Amino acid sequence: MTEPTSGAPVTPEQARQAQAAIGRLVRYALHHGLIRPADRDWALNALLDLFGFTEPGAAGETAAGSEPVPAEAAPVLAPLIDYGIAVGLVPDDTTTSRDLLDARIMGLIMPRPSETADAFARLAEREGIEAATDAFYKLNIASNYIRMDRVRQNEYWVHASEYGGIEITINLSKPEKDPREIARIRSLPPSSYPKCLLCPENVGYAGRPDHPARQNLRVLPLKLNGEDWFFQYSPYVYYNEHSIILRAEHVPMAITEETFTRLFDFLDRFPHYFVGSNADLPIVGGSILNHDHFQAGRHPFAMEKAETEKMYRHPMYPGLSCAIVRWPLSVLRLSGGRRDELGEAAADLLDAWRNHSDPSVGILAHTTLADGTRQPHNTITPIARRKADGRYELDLVLRNNRTSEEHPDGIFHPHRHLHHIKRENIGLIEVMGLAVLPGRLKRELRQIAAILAGDQPYDPEACADAAHPLHPHAGWLAELVRAHGTSLPLSEAERLLREEVGRKFTEVLCDAGVFKHDDAGRAAFAAFVESAGWRPVSP
């Protein structure tokens, strides 16, 4: 038995099991196309070196074995990560440390970034872009960059709202940090490399406690509007083939006329995907505003399927139609066959919206600050797609990020009584009708269901204590108990809570809408559209 050359003492059996796991991982990599047969010995030796072995031992047998190969890497990696912790390759057995080692291991059995990009281009040329994205997506799963074992833990259901099927997810794929990890992060010296999570230099980065490892990240080069961009998949997969398109240059997000050109350039290359951008202002924008990027994917969101309420035409854009979409947020849908015409019309609407004020419905385009500068409030969330007949469709979601004394987190933001369900920004994904709710809700909803089913006692005084885990839900819970009692069948309590969460998230989206679904809001919306030169079309 060959012992590791460094690290903490381990038993011969632990070492043998680790060597056997190395062999299985090499066989896994071959089976899933991460490496080719000519790479077998290279990959084996790289893994042996990482774990301090000078000879393969049991790895030779398992690499050539005939046992079934798992569909995903997690079960193959688990014993190797346990061994790496035992011999001191990472400082502790936290989720972050395990993830750092996970990516380090998988990075040794991956094609180089240039090889991945070349393979994608060849497959796209030979079999089409859909076949190429299918293969690239499978590579990201096989490499454990997309952690499907975690994604499957997410809660998911569809709420039948008056606007269509609103999708609800409770996000459990992004693990929470434990106190040891938080303490270590606080003690770290500041680092400016990579500049952010979206910079291209993340590819191959070893990571640290406050920044994920990316040895198994692969990106594809793109040209959008003549600029260098990259395409990659999101490791958290909030929806099918959830993609990120990031600019090579680290520049802040900005919605301009060039944004529409970039979106259409992407669609011309990836017509089977939608693509969209978060808004470029705080509160209504995404979580990363310091690096220009888009999100894309292959998923039919409820907003795309929503009905139209009112149609418009413009004399300067005869090839286009414009519609107000029946959706909780305020959405204008442009449609036409010529992307240049669509881009010009969208830029005109963007300019009109940035300068539009209507105090009667709480919309102010700017606020004058104490130093005399004007702070902008109006922007958009744009989403583009290609239809089966080749037409371009562009949704412009109108956003405003004003705050007030009554709504310090944002006037057109989830209001305080909804923060126990959703307090975070309403970004691109949620704008389209897919809720990404915090992981804490799974545990909290389970406790509430147990109270409604009589499996746990209801103590309103205890819930009123700020330290109680259900304190954020205290008012809601009291309403539920008054309306439904505490003797529901557990399955009925769970169904009721899913319905209530869906209803509350629909209300969240309505809060984010700048023109409300009442007479005043509809009239104000129509007035804005007509002020931009669009004229209503008779049914």
LINWO-V375820 format. One line per field, one symbol per residue. burial: 1 if it has 16 or more other ideal C-beta (glycine too) atoms within 10 Angstrom, else 0. A space follows every 10 residues. Layout:
# LINWO-V375820
burial->???
This chain:
# LINWO-V375820
burial->0111000001 0001101111 1111111111 0101100011 0011011101 1110011111 0110000000 0110011011 1111111011 0001011111 1111111111 1010011011 0011000010 0111111011 1111111101 1001101010 1011111111 1110100000 1001000000 0001010111 0111101010 1111111111 0101001011 1111111110 1111111001 0010100011 1111111001 0011111111 1011110110 1111111110 1111010001 1101001001 1111111111 1111110010 1111111111 0110010100 1110100000 0000001111 1111110000 1111111111 1110001001 1111100101 1100111111 1111111110 1001100111 1110000100 0010000001 0111011001 0000010100 0011011101 1101111111 1111111000 1001110110 011100000
